[in-house]
Amino acid sequence: MLKSLFVYGVLAVLLIPAKCDLISVCVDEDNDLRVDCRVEPQPNKISSYEFSWSSGTKESLINTNVSGSSAEAQFKDKSYVKELEPHGYRLILSGFTDKLPHNTTYLCKISGLVARISVEKDQLATCSAVSVFLKSSCSWIVCLLLFFYQTQS
């Protein structure tokens, strides 16, 4: 009993500051670039999104639903966005995995909130449940939970 309280107390302290990545980037089975943005929209605001990337000092807008903004010509008809449950958006960009800069920062803005991640071209994961899980900053938390559950059983 005392051991269980200690273990769960330590686990609670470790989980308090833990924060999962709000954005992930991978290449799917069709060799398309996939960017998942799981930023929670603010209440009472229209849910708008913008996806862009930057390399060096140049930022390029890939896709948006913001009125008055438009994607750069090279991305038109090459990308689409779908809504994720329970919140967030997924960008699929076709035909650009061979043309990616070496080190790219991917950005998404949902209702004014920004998430960003820097990825090197040769470090892009394939979009599978296992690879995305292992690249996630939350994966160690789940492993820790499973370890403690197993030791308590």
PATORLO-791773 format. One line per field, with one value per residue: residue number from 0; residue in three letters; x, y, z of N, C-alpha, C in turn. Coordinates in nm, 3 decimals, always signed. Atoms other than C-alpha are relative to their C-alpha. Example, Ala and Ser with C-alpha at 12.3 -4.5 7.8 and 13.67 -1.06 7.14 Angstrom:
<atoms>
pos = c(0;1)
code = c(ala;ser)
n_east = c(+0.089;-0.082)
n_north = c(-0.119;-0.119)
n_up = c(+0.000;-0.006)
ca_east = c(+1.230;+1.367)
ca_north = c(-0.450;-0.106)
ca_up = c(+0.780;+0.714)
c_east = c(+0.090;-0.077)
c_north = c(+0.120;+0.109)
c_up = c(+0.000;+0.073)
</atoms>
This chain:
<atoms>
pos = c(0;1;2;3;4;5;6;7;8;9;10;11;12;13;14;15;16;17;18;19;20;21;22;23;24;25;26;27;28;29;30;31;32;33;34;35;36;37;38;39;40;41;42;43;44;45;46;47;48;49;50;51;52;53;54;55;56;57;58;59;60;61;62;63;64;65;66;67;68;69;70;71;72;73;74;75;76;77;78;79;80;81;82;83;84;85;86;87;88;89;90;91;92;93;94;95;96;97;98;99;100;101;102;103;104;105;106;107;108;109;110;111;112;113;114;115;116;117;118;119;120;121;122;123;124;125;126;127;128;129;130;131;132;133;134;135;136;137;138;139;140;141;142;143;144;145;146;147;148;149;150;151;152)
code = c(met;leu;lys;ser;leu;phe;val;tyr;gly;val;leu;ala;val;leu;leu;ile;pro;ala;lys;cys;asp;leu;ile;ser;val;cys;val;asp;glu;asp;asn;asp;leu;arg;val;asp;cys;arg;val;glu;pro;gln;pro;asn;lys;ile;ser;ser;tyr;glu;phe;ser;trp;ser;ser;gly;thr;lys;glu;ser;leu;ile;asn;thr;asn;val;ser;gly;ser;ser;ala;glu;ala;gln;phe;lys;asp;lys;ser;tyr;val;lys;glu;leu;glu;pro;his;gly;tyr;arg;leu;ile;leu;ser;gly;phe;thr;asp;lys;leu;pro;his;asn;thr;thr;tyr;leu;cys;lys;ile;ser;gly;leu;val;ala;arg;ile;ser;val;glu;lys;asp;gln;leu;ala;thr;cys;ser;ala;val;ser;val;phe;leu;lys;ser;ser;cys;ser;trp;ile;val;cys;leu;leu;leu;phe;phe;tyr;gln;thr;gln;ser)
n_east = c(+0.083;-0.089;-0.077;+0.088;+0.016;-0.126;-0.015;+0.095;-0.040;-0.111;+0.056;+0.077;-0.095;-0.059;+0.099;+0.050;-0.057;-0.009;+0.084;-0.020;-0.019;+0.125;-0.016;-0.087;-0.024;-0.044;+0.024;+0.093;-0.033;+0.002;-0.113;+0.050;-0.034;+0.117;-0.023;+0.115;-0.002;+0.103;+0.022;+0.141;+0.049;+0.053;+0.147;+0.067;-0.075;+0.013;-0.117;-0.074;-0.131;-0.104;-0.117;-0.111;-0.131;-0.105;-0.137;-0.075;+0.083;+0.120;+0.115;+0.089;+0.134;+0.036;+0.145;+0.070;+0.140;+0.013;+0.046;-0.100;-0.131;+0.002;-0.123;-0.087;+0.040;-0.058;+0.073;+0.141;+0.038;-0.093;+0.024;+0.136;+0.006;+0.122;+0.013;-0.026;+0.082;+0.106;-0.032;-0.121;+0.009;-0.107;-0.038;-0.065;-0.067;-0.046;-0.103;-0.104;-0.096;-0.133;-0.042;-0.006;-0.130;-0.064;+0.051;+0.122;+0.090;+0.140;+0.083;+0.145;+0.070;+0.144;+0.066;-0.101;-0.099;-0.105;-0.084;-0.107;-0.095;-0.109;-0.030;-0.098;+0.058;-0.030;+0.057;+0.145;+0.052;+0.111;+0.125;+0.059;+0.034;-0.118;-0.103;+0.049;+0.000;-0.137;-0.049;+0.078;-0.059;+0.085;-0.020;-0.065;+0.101;+0.078;-0.087;-0.011;+0.127;+0.009;-0.096;+0.053;+0.116;-0.047;-0.064;+0.104;+0.090)
n_north = c(-0.119;-0.116;-0.001;-0.050;-0.144;-0.063;+0.012;-0.089;-0.135;-0.036;-0.009;-0.124;-0.111;+0.003;-0.030;-0.137;-0.090;+0.062;-0.058;+0.072;-0.085;-0.042;+0.013;+0.111;+0.002;+0.132;+0.030;+0.114;+0.110;-0.053;-0.093;-0.135;-0.057;-0.015;-0.083;+0.001;-0.112;+0.030;-0.117;-0.013;-0.135;-0.077;-0.003;-0.119;-0.055;+0.077;+0.085;-0.024;+0.065;-0.033;+0.089;-0.057;+0.049;-0.098;+0.048;-0.125;-0.114;-0.004;+0.082;+0.024;+0.043;+0.120;+0.013;-0.080;-0.033;-0.137;-0.092;-0.100;+0.064;+0.112;+0.078;-0.032;+0.067;+0.134;+0.094;+0.009;+0.129;+0.103;+0.025;-0.011;+0.003;+0.059;-0.020;+0.116;+0.011;-0.092;-0.134;-0.010;+0.015;+0.076;-0.046;+0.097;-0.071;+0.098;-0.033;-0.089;+0.064;-0.005;-0.139;-0.063;-0.049;+0.090;-0.027;-0.076;-0.022;+0.008;-0.079;-0.002;-0.098;+0.026;-0.108;-0.090;+0.071;+0.051;+0.115;+0.014;+0.108;+0.003;+0.137;+0.018;+0.080;+0.142;+0.046;+0.012;+0.134;+0.047;-0.014;+0.122;-0.022;+0.024;-0.102;-0.127;+0.016;-0.008;-0.136;-0.087;-0.026;+0.067;+0.144;+0.046;+0.000;+0.122;+0.112;-0.005;+0.048;+0.145;+0.062;-0.001;+0.088;+0.137;+0.034;+0.004;+0.114)
n_up = c(+0.000;-0.009;+0.125;+0.105;-0.019;+0.039;+0.146;+0.065;-0.035;+0.089;+0.135;+0.008;+0.007;+0.133;+0.103;-0.008;+0.099;+0.132;+0.102;+0.125;+0.117;+0.063;+0.144;+0.042;+0.144;+0.047;+0.141;+0.005;+0.092;+0.137;+0.003;-0.022;-0.130;-0.087;-0.117;-0.092;-0.094;-0.100;-0.084;-0.037;+0.032;-0.112;+0.003;+0.054;+0.114;+0.123;+0.014;+0.123;-0.002;+0.097;-0.002;+0.075;-0.038;+0.021;+0.009;-0.005;-0.039;+0.085;-0.040;+0.112;-0.039;+0.077;+0.009;-0.102;+0.022;-0.050;+0.102;+0.039;+0.017;+0.094;+0.007;+0.112;+0.124;+0.010;-0.085;+0.040;+0.058;-0.045;-0.142;-0.054;-0.146;-0.054;-0.145;-0.085;-0.122;-0.042;+0.047;+0.080;+0.145;+0.065;+0.133;+0.088;+0.109;+0.099;+0.096;-0.049;-0.090;+0.063;+0.012;-0.132;-0.045;-0.097;-0.134;+0.022;-0.113;+0.039;-0.089;+0.019;-0.083;-0.009;-0.073;-0.056;-0.083;+0.089;-0.037;+0.098;-0.022;+0.098;+0.040;+0.107;+0.107;-0.016;-0.126;+0.013;-0.031;+0.081;-0.074;-0.053;-0.141;-0.083;+0.018;-0.053;-0.145;-0.050;+0.018;-0.087;-0.131;-0.100;+0.001;-0.123;-0.106;+0.017;-0.039;-0.146;-0.053;+0.021;-0.090;-0.136;-0.004;+0.002;-0.128;-0.103;+0.026)
ca_east = c(+0.000;+0.273;+0.476;+0.177;+0.121;+0.489;+0.491;+0.177;+0.298;+0.622;+0.428;+0.194;+0.489;+0.642;+0.318;+0.233;+0.489;+0.460;+0.326;+0.275;+0.382;+0.105;+0.244;+0.392;+0.538;+0.577;+0.572;+0.278;+0.271;+0.203;+0.521;+0.310;+0.406;+0.161;+0.149;-0.086;-0.166;-0.351;-0.383;-0.708;-0.914;-1.017;-1.382;-1.614;-1.373;-1.415;-1.180;-0.928;-0.601;-0.277;-0.002;+0.339;+0.704;+1.018;+1.375;+1.624;+1.441;+1.170;+0.829;+0.599;+0.223;+0.110;-0.263;-0.512;-0.880;-0.817;-1.007;-0.773;-0.480;-0.386;-0.129;+0.172;+0.123;+0.358;+0.130;-0.208;-0.378;-0.097;-0.234;-0.553;-0.655;-0.898;-1.029;-0.914;-1.120;-1.152;-0.965;-0.698;-0.625;-0.416;-0.233;-0.143;+0.109;+0.172;+0.483;+0.721;+0.910;+1.197;+1.209;+1.216;+1.494;+1.745;+1.625;+1.266;+1.044;+0.679;+0.421;+0.050;-0.177;-0.524;-0.741;-0.427;-0.245;+0.087;+0.267;+0.602;+0.849;+1.188;+1.266;+1.570;+1.483;+1.660;+1.490;+1.133;+0.942;+0.707;+0.344;+0.272;+0.122;+0.449;+0.686;+0.465;+0.427;+0.805;+0.871;+0.613;+0.727;+0.441;+0.570;+0.790;+0.488;+0.288;+0.584;+0.622;+0.252;+0.268;+0.579;+0.417;+0.095;+0.288;+0.487;+0.167;-0.013)
ca_north = c(+0.000;+0.245;+0.145;+0.213;+0.558;+0.642;+0.521;+0.710;+1.020;+1.021;+0.959;+1.251;+1.484;+1.374;+1.416;+1.767;+1.950;+1.708;+1.855;+1.669;+1.806;+2.007;+1.953;+1.648;+1.599;+1.272;+1.120;+0.891;+0.574;+0.781;+0.984;+1.289;+1.521;+1.513;+1.782;+1.726;+2.032;+1.958;+2.311;+2.347;+2.635;+2.912;+2.912;+3.161;+3.213;+3.108;+2.819;+2.934;+2.770;+2.853;+2.604;+2.730;+2.636;+2.838;+2.772;+3.041;+3.373;+3.294;+3.174;+3.018;+2.987;+2.638;+2.636;+2.855;+2.925;+3.280;+3.541;+3.769;+3.523;+3.272;+2.998;+3.052;+2.948;+2.647;+2.492;+2.555;+2.230;+2.037;+2.051;+1.996;+2.021;+1.808;+1.851;+1.612;+1.487;+1.608;+1.919;+2.024;+1.999;+1.778;+1.916;+1.680;+1.818;+1.618;+1.619;+1.806;+1.545;+1.549;+1.930;+1.989;+2.209;+2.031;+2.196;+2.318;+2.473;+2.380;+2.617;+2.596;+2.865;+2.780;+3.071;+3.277;+3.015;+2.904;+2.569;+2.503;+2.221;+2.206;+1.890;+1.789;+1.633;+1.304;+1.281;+1.276;+0.980;+0.764;+0.805;+0.490;+0.464;+0.330;+0.586;+0.884;+0.748;+0.712;+1.064;+1.209;+1.375;+1.191;+0.844;+0.825;+0.903;+0.616;+0.380;+0.491;+0.433;+0.086;+0.004;+0.110;-0.071;-0.388;-0.369;-0.319;-0.617)
ca_up = c(+0.000;+0.099;-0.207;-0.432;-0.283;-0.331;-0.693;-0.788;-0.605;-0.803;-1.124;-1.051;-0.994;-1.325;-1.519;-1.399;-1.616;-1.909;-2.228;-2.553;-2.889;-3.050;-3.397;-3.569;-3.916;-4.107;-4.456;-4.539;-4.752;-5.068;-4.998;-4.911;-4.627;-4.335;-4.066;-3.771;-3.564;-3.241;-3.106;-2.914;-3.052;-2.820;-2.716;-2.885;-3.176;-3.537;-3.600;-3.859;-3.961;-4.139;-4.227;-4.333;-4.332;-4.304;-4.397;-4.308;-4.305;-4.564;-4.450;-4.710;-4.659;-4.765;-4.688;-4.501;-4.454;-4.327;-4.526;-4.720;-4.712;-4.976;-5.019;-5.241;-5.603;-5.576;-5.310;-5.474;-5.573;-5.399;-5.044;-4.853;-4.489;-4.294;-3.941;-3.667;-3.374;-3.099;-3.222;-3.467;-3.837;-4.066;-4.370;-4.655;-4.905;-5.224;-5.437;-5.209;-5.007;-5.262;-5.264;-4.887;-4.751;-4.524;-4.203;-4.202;-3.936;-3.977;-3.829;-3.774;-3.640;-3.520;-3.414;-3.351;-3.140;-3.290;-3.276;-3.443;-3.485;-3.657;-3.853;-4.055;-4.390;-4.315;-3.974;-4.110;-3.966;-4.166;-4.068;-3.873;-3.529;-3.387;-3.542;-3.455;-3.102;-3.058;-3.191;-2.953;-2.632;-2.456;-2.537;-2.229;-2.009;-2.155;-2.115;-1.754;-1.688;-1.839;-1.636;-1.309;-1.395;-1.468;-1.144;-0.942;-1.097)
c_east = c(+0.087;+0.084;-0.084;-0.019;+0.126;+0.015;-0.094;+0.027;+0.112;-0.052;-0.078;+0.092;+0.064;-0.098;-0.047;+0.065;+0.001;-0.099;+0.031;+0.022;-0.135;+0.004;+0.094;+0.007;+0.049;-0.030;-0.088;+0.040;+0.000;+0.115;-0.045;+0.041;-0.127;+0.041;-0.128;+0.017;-0.116;-0.015;-0.149;-0.048;-0.054;-0.152;-0.050;+0.081;-0.025;+0.130;+0.065;+0.135;+0.091;+0.113;+0.108;+0.128;+0.100;+0.134;+0.086;-0.092;-0.130;-0.107;-0.095;-0.132;-0.044;-0.151;-0.064;-0.149;-0.030;-0.038;+0.108;+0.140;-0.013;+0.136;+0.083;-0.035;+0.054;-0.075;-0.147;-0.023;+0.097;-0.025;-0.148;+0.007;-0.130;+0.001;+0.022;-0.094;+0.092;+0.029;+0.129;-0.027;+0.121;+0.021;+0.066;+0.055;+0.062;+0.114;+0.113;+0.105;+0.141;+0.057;+0.014;+0.140;+0.056;-0.059;-0.119;-0.077;-0.143;-0.081;-0.146;-0.058;-0.148;-0.060;+0.100;+0.104;+0.099;+0.071;+0.106;+0.091;+0.105;+0.038;+0.105;-0.057;+0.025;-0.052;-0.152;-0.045;-0.104;-0.126;-0.057;-0.027;+0.123;+0.101;-0.045;-0.001;+0.141;+0.060;-0.068;+0.068;-0.083;+0.030;+0.065;-0.100;-0.081;+0.082;+0.013;-0.128;-0.012;+0.096;-0.055;-0.123;+0.044;+0.062;-0.102;-0.092;+0.051)
c_north = c(+0.125;+0.013;+0.057;+0.151;+0.075;+0.003;+0.097;+0.146;+0.049;+0.018;+0.130;+0.121;+0.007;+0.043;+0.145;+0.090;-0.056;+0.063;-0.069;+0.101;+0.033;-0.017;-0.117;-0.002;-0.140;-0.012;-0.124;-0.101;+0.044;+0.099;+0.146;+0.045;+0.020;+0.081;+0.000;+0.111;-0.018;+0.114;+0.010;+0.141;+0.070;+0.002;+0.134;+0.070;-0.089;-0.077;+0.022;-0.069;+0.058;-0.101;+0.065;-0.071;+0.112;-0.071;+0.125;+0.112;+0.008;-0.094;-0.010;-0.054;-0.114;-0.010;+0.080;+0.011;+0.141;+0.092;+0.105;-0.056;-0.111;-0.068;+0.046;-0.088;-0.143;-0.105;-0.015;-0.132;-0.113;-0.037;+0.006;-0.019;-0.067;+0.017;-0.131;+0.003;-0.024;+0.145;-0.005;-0.022;-0.079;+0.057;-0.117;+0.079;-0.102;+0.056;+0.089;-0.068;+0.000;+0.142;+0.071;+0.054;-0.093;+0.017;+0.095;+0.015;+0.003;+0.075;-0.022;+0.101;-0.035;+0.105;+0.090;-0.065;-0.072;-0.120;-0.014;-0.116;+0.008;-0.145;+0.003;-0.099;-0.150;-0.059;-0.014;-0.144;-0.039;+0.005;-0.137;+0.027;-0.014;+0.112;+0.135;-0.004;+0.018;+0.138;+0.099;+0.018;-0.066;-0.148;-0.051;-0.006;-0.129;-0.122;-0.008;-0.051;-0.152;-0.075;-0.008;-0.089;-0.144;-0.040;-0.010;-0.119;-0.125)
c_up = c(+0.000;-0.127;-0.114;+0.010;-0.043;-0.151;-0.070;+0.034;-0.089;-0.143;-0.019;-0.012;-0.138;-0.108;+0.000;-0.105;-0.142;-0.097;-0.132;-0.113;-0.061;-0.150;-0.029;-0.152;-0.037;-0.149;-0.006;-0.107;-0.146;-0.023;+0.005;+0.139;+0.080;+0.123;+0.083;+0.101;+0.098;+0.101;+0.028;-0.032;+0.125;-0.009;-0.053;-0.108;-0.121;-0.020;-0.137;+0.011;-0.107;+0.018;-0.085;+0.039;-0.022;-0.001;-0.012;+0.044;-0.079;+0.052;-0.119;+0.050;-0.092;-0.021;+0.113;-0.034;+0.052;-0.115;-0.028;-0.016;-0.102;-0.003;-0.119;-0.119;-0.009;+0.081;-0.039;-0.072;+0.037;+0.146;+0.032;+0.150;+0.040;+0.152;+0.073;+0.120;+0.119;-0.039;-0.080;-0.147;-0.050;-0.141;-0.073;-0.119;-0.095;-0.085;+0.049;+0.087;-0.060;-0.003;+0.135;+0.029;+0.108;+0.140;-0.014;+0.131;-0.054;+0.105;-0.031;+0.099;-0.004;+0.090;+0.072;+0.088;-0.091;+0.061;-0.109;+0.039;-0.111;-0.027;-0.109;-0.101;+0.020;+0.130;-0.006;+0.023;-0.104;+0.086;+0.033;+0.147;+0.088;-0.014;+0.054;+0.152;+0.057;-0.015;+0.094;+0.134;+0.110;+0.012;+0.128;+0.116;-0.007;+0.041;+0.151;+0.066;-0.013;+0.093;+0.143;+0.015;+0.008;+0.135;+0.113;-0.014;+0.065)
</atoms>
